[in-house]
Amino acid sequence: MTSSMISGADALALSPRDNVATALRAIASGERIAVQCEGTIRELSAAEAIPFGHKISLQAIGAREMVRKYGEDIGHAIAAIPAGAHVHIHNLRSNRAAATGHRSDDDHGQ
């Protein structure tokens, strides 16, 4: 299904199953942002600064819970992640890294 970008979106989730979205620009801590998913917008407050292109959690994710992006499980949280937090190698163990034997801090692509 193809959907066009809604003007003013700050982050994008591709599937309603996703519990993370991708920042479309640098986001400041405490900033209220618009997250687009399938043509709808929801608002979320950033719990911390999120660099452009990095993931932001759309909801609280418990330690060892799966992290979903693109509608797929991309890894699991290695610590509890609050809603609006930066999701990256410090709190995510990617499936790709686990499958190849790389450490989380070597896996910058997920």
C-alpha positions in Angstrom: 0.0 0.0 0.0 1.4 3.4 -1.0 0.7 6.4 1.1 2.0 10.0 0.7 3.8 11.9 3.4 1.7 14.2 5.4 3.2 17.6 5.6 4.6 18.4 9.0 5.4 14.9 10.0 8.5 14.7 12.3 8.8 10.9 12.4 7.6 8.0 10.3 6.3 4.5 11.2 5.6 2.2 8.2 3.3 -0.2 9.9 0.7 0.0 12.7 2.6 -2.9 14.3 5.7 -0.7 14.8 6.7 0.3 18.2 9.4 2.6 16.9 9.4 5.4 14.2 12.2 7.0 12.3 13.0 10.6 13.0 12.8 12.7 9.8 14.8 15.5 11.3 16.7 16.0 14.5 14.3 16.2 17.5 15.0 18.0 20.7 14.3 16.6 24.2 10.9 17.5 25.4 9.7 18.5 21.9 6.1 17.5 20.9 6.3 15.8 17.5 3.9 14.4 14.9 4.4 10.8 13.9 2.9 9.6 10.6 1.7 6.0 10.1 -0.4 5.0 7.1 -1.7 8.4 6.5 -2.6 9.2 10.1 -0.8 11.4 12.5 -0.3 10.9 16.3 1.5 13.1 18.7 4.3 12.1 21.0 6.7 13.9 23.3 10.4 13.2 22.9 11.9 12.0 26.2 15.4 12.8 24.9 17.1 14.2 21.9 16.7 12.0 18.8 19.2 12.4 15.9 18.0 12.6 12.3 17.4 9.1 10.9 17.4 7.4 14.4 14.5 5.6 16.0 12.1 6.9 18.6 10.0 4.6 20.7 6.2 5.1 20.2 5.4 3.4 23.5 7.1 1.9 26.5 9.0 -1.2 25.5 10.0 -3.6 28.3 13.4 -5.2 28.6 13.6 -8.3 26.4 10.5 -7.2 24.4 10.7 -7.2 20.6 11.3 -3.9 18.8 9.3 -3.6 15.6 10.1 -1.5 12.6 8.7 -1.9 9.0 6.1 -4.2 10.6 8.9 -6.7 11.4 10.8 -7.7 14.6 14.2 -6.1 14.2 15.6 -7.0 17.6 14.8 -6.8 21.3 15.3 -4.2 24.0 18.2 -4.9 26.3 16.8 -2.5 28.9 13.4 -0.9 29.4 12.8 1.9 26.9 10.3 4.6 27.8 7.9 6.1 25.3 9.6 8.9 23.3 13.1 7.6 24.0 16.0 7.2 21.6 16.2 3.6 20.4 19.7 2.6 19.2 22.7 0.4 20.0 22.7 1.4 23.7 19.2 -0.2 24.3 18.6 -2.5 21.3 20.1 -5.8 20.4 19.4 -6.3 16.7 18.4 -9.6 15.1 21.0 -9.0 12.4 23.8 -8.6 14.9 22.7 -11.7 16.9 22.5 -13.8 13.7 26.0 -12.7 12.6 27.6 -12.8 16.0 28.4 -9.0 16.0 28.1 -7.1 19.2 25.3 -4.5 19.4 27.8 -1.6 19.4 29.1 -2.9 16.0 25.6 -2.8 14.4 24.8 0.6 13.3 22.3 -0.3 10.5 19.1 -1.1 12.4 
